[in-house]
Amino acid sequence: MKNFIFMGPLKDKIKFNPPNIKKKLPMIFFCCLLVFGIVFGSLNVKDADRNLLNQLDFIFLTNYDIRCSKGIFSSFIASFASSSIFLFVIFLFGLSLWGGIFAAVIPFLKGYGYGLAAGFLYHSYGVSGILYNILIILPGTLFCSVIISSAAQQSVINSVKMCSYFLKSAVKDDPQLQMKKYVISMLWYLGLCALSALLDMLCSLGFSWIFRF
């Protein structure tokens, strides 16, 4: 009898956990894409050179001069512009019926750029490059990467719901209301990108004086 009493709540807890995990699976998937991009970028650093990084610098923001020599506001503007580009592309993909497929690639590209830059810093400057990455690049990039991954998830969801509007079955959600929610969520992500840029600026301000490459 005691075993039956104690096993009842235990079974309820076991049944309660899987739905929560299922809800988090999409975000876990996008974060895995991000991590895979970081690993893939770091492994391909041997095929990259400084010219390639300079060409990709405005998108991935790894330039030492912008972060350390052009002033704190230049660092903030460059960081915010970089993340806004990713977010704007994700937003546009979410407005397309097939855009969700391409939106899923954005976290991978974000991770690839960071992995490429981190690997190049380590390959070129050794321990100093690692410390520069950890103290200046990593905090803001990590925060921004989570934002980009979450925004990509919302983009895919919105794209899938747009496809459902063309099915013969009755539409449960109001398309206009759904679009309004999507735009508002992207504006929130834009505000979070500003916070990420602020964190980037503070890290550059606090630690840039340590490094002289």
Secondary structure, 3 states (H helix, E strand, C coil): CHHHHHHHHHHHHHHHHHHHHHHHHHHHHHHHHHHHHHHHHHHCHHHCCHHHHHHHHHHHCCCHHHHHCCCHHHHHHHHHHHHHHHHHHHHHHHCCCCHHHHHCCHHHHHHHHHHHHHHHHHHHHCHHHHHHHHHHHHHHHHHHHHHHHHHHHHHHHHHHHHHHCCCCCCCCCCHHHHHHHHHHHHHHHHHHHHHHHHHHHHHHHHHHHHCCC
